[in-house]
Amino acid sequence: MRFKWLKKRFTFMVIPDANSHVVRFRLTGWMLSLMTLFIALLAALAVTFYIIQSRSSGTNLLLTHKLVGVTEQFEQTVSEKNTTIEQLQNDLVRLSQQADQVKNKIEELKKLEIEMKTLTGISGGDKPVSILSASPAGSASANMGGDYNPVTDNAIRGLIDDTEQQFDMLGKEIDGLFGTLTETKKQVEEMQHMLAITPNIWPVDSRAVSSGFGVRIDPFNYSPSFHNGMDIAGRNNDPVFVTADGTVITAGWDKSEGNHLVVDHGNGLRTQYMHLNEFLVKKGDKVKKGQQIAKMGSTGRSTGPHLHYGVIKNGVVIDPRPYLKASRKEEP
Ligand SMILES: [Zn+2]
């Protein structure tokens, strides 16, 4: 009974207007149902399509927004990286310039070392062979100009290689310089020591040499005799200075030398100071070149206030005069 109407026929009439023919068409229940179903399906499809379309356009919008965001972020990152690269390149250029400056400083140090050797008379005026290429002095480094040409990656890589090589060479140069400077320092110290123990200053302020070294007429018996030192006349209690670093090995009296001091300087050298009025040091004292050790007098076999100064080299009395090259105040 339910599907009975499907077999029924339905007549539809379409009346366009009063003067036209009426159009009729007949449809069975089946056809009517199918048509209805078809229309419903079409409607459902249309709705679905509309929904999908609107959803996807929403998604597209969202994706577009996201893409724009990501692109902006990316561009910012790239820009930051570019800034960093530029800074690094600037740092590299500065570093390379610093290497040049250090190089110049090392050259100056070498010149200084040569000057030092010349001044101290240390042999070996050998010019150090530089493994660095000569470069112009950087004194006028602020004066510059020219076109701006952006630097290429290759140029930067080249600069990195050059700078690395330069620092490598600088390291070797510094090591070498350190070695030679240490050697020079040792030589200078040795020289200073030799200078300190060499009796080369005047033992008194007076330069009045009253009797030189060698054969002379004896002031007491007027016969030729050998004078084993030099006499420097002065006043009683004039300061007497030791002529080199050393140790007092004798501080005594006898009737010929009067109050006398002997100072040992090492290296086979000794100095003698005779006819003193007063000692300011005692046996065993360490003395420094130029230090006052006594007061001038006329004790012993003496005709008046003077210092008898003698130099002994390897046990032999020698003429002290050639040693007296410097004044006490000029030389340490
Ligand atoms: Zn004398």
Residues whose N, C-alpha, C, O or C-beta is under 5 A from the ligand:
A	BS01	ZN	M230 D231 H308
